[in-house]
Amino acid sequence: MENQGASVVITHHILDGKQKEYESWLEEIVPLTRHSEGFIDHQIVRPIPDLTFVYTVIIRFDTIAHLKNWMESDARKKLIQKANPFFRKNDRYQIKSGLDFLFTSETEGNKIPVRWKQYLVTWSAIYPLSIIIPLILFPLLRFLKIPANHYSDALVNSGIIVLLMVFVVMPNYTKLIKKWLYK
């Protein structure tokens, strides 16, 4: 399954008072990542000020080989070494293909559920969101005087669903059903 894409989820636990230095470091590494062969996109989830200190970076490449090339590149290794004084814990990451990153569990190690279970879980999580979110979102957009437009409505709707899936629903849902999922 070389062509199904690959994602890496990187967590950086940043020392107190080192967030500004880390943000500057991100300005160095992000452009290099974007110019790596096979790069598709990235997302940075920043910590909540005065509450959390963990940055989560999700990077997607077109193939596992291209992702591994970037993660093991000398350029990245040098930049990670430069950022080490900001880290509370070492640079940690997991490489997954397709949507495997949605099923990452620290308690299950590197175990990945079988594909048919991933399909059922993802579908059963997306289906209610695809019904509920538009019922809430579209009246809110109209209330805010944002005119109805099929394309912009679909863009905002899908963005909210994916955001909820990645950061809220799947982490909790997979914990809830982990005995069945990883069996």
C-alpha distance (Angstrom), angle and dihedral (degrees) to the residues before:
residue distance angle dihedral
M1 . . .
E2 3.81 . .
N3 3.83 93.9 .
Q4 3.80 100.3 51.7
G5 3.79 94.1 89.8
A6 3.75 130.9 -112.1
S7 3.78 136.2 -122.8
V8 3.75 133.2 -161.0
V9 3.78 122.8 -157.0
I10 3.81 110.9 -157.1
T11 3.79 123.5 -171.5
H12 3.77 122.0 -163.1
H13 3.78 118.3 -172.8
I14 3.81 103.5 -155.7
L15 3.79 124.8 -152.5
D16 3.81 117.3 -117.6
G17 3.78 111.1 -87.5
K18 3.81 94.1 17.8
Q19 3.83 98.0 91.8
K20 3.83 94.4 100.0
E21 3.80 91.6 51.3
Y22 3.80 89.8 47.5
E23 3.82 91.6 49.7
S24 3.83 89.1 52.0
W25 3.79 89.2 49.3
L26 3.82 89.5 51.9
E27 3.82 87.9 56.8
E28 3.82 87.0 59.4
I29 3.80 100.2 44.4
V30 3.82 101.0 38.9
P31 3.85 95.8 65.1
L32 3.81 90.5 48.2
T33 3.80 90.1 50.4
R34 3.82 91.8 49.1
H35 3.80 90.8 54.1
S36 3.81 94.5 50.0
E37 3.79 117.0 113.2
G38 3.80 112.0 -91.5
F39 3.83 96.2 12.9
I40 3.83 112.4 156.1
D41 3.81 106.8 170.2
H42 3.78 146.4 -45.4
Q43 3.77 139.8 -146.5
I44 3.79 129.1 -158.7
V45 3.79 118.7 -155.3
R46 3.78 107.0 -161.3
P47 3.79 124.4 -154.1
I48 3.78 121.8 -101.7
P49 3.85 106.3 -101.8
D50 3.81 114.0 -104.0
L51 3.80 90.5 0.5
T52 3.82 111.4 63.1
F53 3.80 134.4 18.2
V54 3.81 103.2 -164.7
Y55 3.79 123.2 110.9
T56 3.79 115.8 -161.7
V57 3.79 117.7 -160.6
I58 3.80 120.7 -169.1
I59 3.80 115.9 -167.3
R60 3.80 125.2 -177.3
F61 3.80 126.6 -158.4
D62 3.79 130.8 -179.9
T63 3.83 94.0 -115.9
I64 3.78 138.1 18.1
A65 3.83 88.8 -121.1
H66 3.82 92.5 57.8
L67 3.80 91.2 45.8
K68 3.80 92.2 49.9
N69 3.81 90.2 47.5
W70 3.81 89.7 57.1
M71 3.81 95.7 42.1
E72 3.83 91.5 50.1
S73 3.82 96.5 38.9
D74 3.78 121.5 123.6
A75 3.82 90.4 -125.8
R76 3.82 91.8 57.8
K77 3.81 93.1 42.8
K78 3.84 90.6 53.6
L79 3.79 91.8 49.1
I80 3.81 92.4 47.3
Q81 3.80 88.9 51.1
K82 3.81 88.6 51.3
A83 3.84 90.7 51.8
N84 3.82 96.6 45.1
P85 3.85 92.7 96.2
F86 3.84 88.0 62.3
F87 3.82 95.2 52.0
R88 3.79 124.8 96.9
K89 3.82 87.2 -167.7
N90 3.80 130.6 19.4
D91 3.80 121.5 -84.7
R92 3.82 104.0 -77.3
Y93 3.77 126.3 -168.5
Q94 3.78 144.0 158.8
I95 3.79 124.7 -154.2
K96 3.79 115.9 -145.9
S97 3.77 133.7 174.5
G98 3.79 123.3 -129.6
L99 3.80 112.0 -20.6
D100 3.82 94.5 -21.7
F101 3.82 89.8 116.2
L102 3.81 88.1 70.4
F103 3.79 87.9 63.2
T104 3.80 98.1 49.3
S105 3.77 112.0 133.6
E106 3.79 124.6 179.0
T107 3.80 90.3 -153.4
E108 3.81 92.6 52.4
G109 3.80 95.2 48.7
N110 3.80 112.3 -152.5
K111 3.82 94.8 -20.5
I112 3.78 113.0 132.4
P113 3.81 121.3 -163.2
V114 3.79 118.1 -118.7
R115 3.82 114.1 -89.1
W116 3.81 96.6 -109.7
K117 3.81 90.2 56.2
Q118 3.81 90.4 47.6
Y119 3.80 88.4 51.9
L120 3.82 94.3 50.0
V121 3.80 93.8 45.2
T122 3.81 94.2 46.8
W123 3.79 92.6 46.2
S124 3.81 93.1 46.7
A125 3.81 89.7 51.3
I126 3.82 97.4 44.4
Y127 3.81 96.3 44.8
P128 3.83 97.6 65.9
L129 3.81 91.2 40.4
S130 3.82 90.6 52.5
I131 3.81 88.6 56.1
I132 3.82 100.9 38.6
I133 3.82 101.7 40.6
P134 3.84 96.1 56.9
L135 3.83 90.2 47.2
I136 3.81 88.8 57.7
L137 3.79 101.1 29.8
F138 3.80 103.7 48.9
P139 3.82 96.7 51.7
L140 3.82 87.9 46.6
L141 3.81 91.7 52.1
R142 3.81 90.9 48.3
F143 3.83 90.4 47.4
L144 3.82 88.1 53.5
K145 3.84 87.1 53.9
I146 3.81 93.0 -112.8
P147 3.80 104.7 149.1
A148 3.78 120.1 -121.7
N149 3.79 112.2 -97.3
H150 3.78 122.1 165.1
Y151 3.83 94.1 -142.7
S152 3.81 99.9 44.5
D153 3.82 91.4 41.6
A154 3.82 89.8 52.0
L155 3.81 91.0 46.5
V156 3.81 94.2 52.5
N157 3.82 93.0 39.9
S158 3.82 94.4 51.4
G159 3.81 91.5 43.0
I160 3.80 91.6 55.1
I161 3.80 92.6 45.3
V162 3.82 92.6 50.7
L163 3.81 91.4 45.4
L164 3.81 91.0 51.8
M165 3.81 92.1 44.2
V166 3.80 95.2 51.6
F167 3.81 100.6 38.9
V168 3.80 107.6 24.6
V169 3.79 116.6 14.6
M170 3.81 105.3 39.0
P171 3.83 98.4 43.7
N172 3.83 90.0 52.7
Y173 3.80 97.7 34.7
T174 3.81 93.7 51.7
K175 3.83 90.3 50.0
L176 3.80 89.8 51.2
I177 3.83 94.3 51.9
K178 3.81 99.8 28.8
K179 3.82 95.5 120.7
W180 3.80 90.7 59.8
L181 3.79 96.3 33.4
Y182 3.80 97.9 54.1
K183 3.82 96.0 34.7
